[in-house]
Amino acid sequence: PQNLKLPHRYNFISFSYNTISHSQINKVRYRYKMEGLNDNWSSLTDKTDISYGSLSPGKYTFKVQAINSEGIWSDESSFNFRIKHPWWRTWWFYSILACLILLLVYNYIRERENKLKRDKEILQTNINEKTQELVDKNEELQIINLEKDKLLSIIAHDLRGPFNGFLGLSEILAHNFKELSEDEISDIAINLNSSAQNLYNLLENLLQWSRMRQTSYPFNPSAKSLNSLVEDNMAILLQTAGSKNINLQHSVPTNVEVYVDVNMFQTIIRNLVSNAI
């Protein structure tokens, strides 16, 4: 066959050859070579066949030449053939493989980019959450500072009245002690004790109010006599009013009850009366 092309698995080939000689045919010798496998001529032999096995894919040319007993060489005879590569060693397979590798690399890069993008979004979300937490904490801190300032303002406001009465009595006692009679000194001492007790009660109420503002003190409403609540707070402010020649009077029926938190209600009454004074 001309232009023989064999599949890669048909790689065992045998060649048979012969020549015609007019005399002494038994003295004819041959040499051969397989270009593509070995470019050197073989030694002279009288064999008229040769086999090749396990040939690799590629192009081959088998050549053979004879010499007679007189030393005359014949022309070379040759036969060309090719053993085809397996499909996994063809150029189109390599092309497809290269495309697949490029596609895998591209997909890997895209997946990495998407993962980095997702990680960036998650990180940004966490940053935003932490930032919002800081903003909330800052706002909470500002509220706490405002509450603190308000508490200090209320304490200063509520303590000013009792302290003025306490200071007024102590000033009378300090400057006019020798001129005061025993009964007057006794009255001043009683008033000082009453002022001190009222001041203590006021501080206790303010402390409870502060706890309530910080949600650490419960809201406990109960039924109370309105008259007794008003009288308790009037007693705290009598000294302050007296130092300004103000007479405190109240008219509350004794049978009226209110359902209130005592500490909150007393704070309201004190603020209203103290502001009026």
ABEGO torsion letter per residue (X at the ends): XBGBBBBAABABBBBBBBBBBABGAAABBBBBBBBGABABBBBBBABABBBBBGBBBEBBBBBBBBBBAAGBBBBBBBBBBBBBBBAAABAAAAAAAAAAAAAAAAAAAAAAAAAAAAAAAAAAAAAAAAAAAAAAAAAAAAAAAAAAAAAAAAAAAAAAAAAAAAAAAAAAAAAAAAABBAAAAAAAAAAAAAAAAAAAAAAAAAAAAAAAAAGABBBBBBBBBAAAAAAAAAAAAAAAAAAAGBBBBBBBBAABBBBBBAAAAAAAAAAAAAAAX
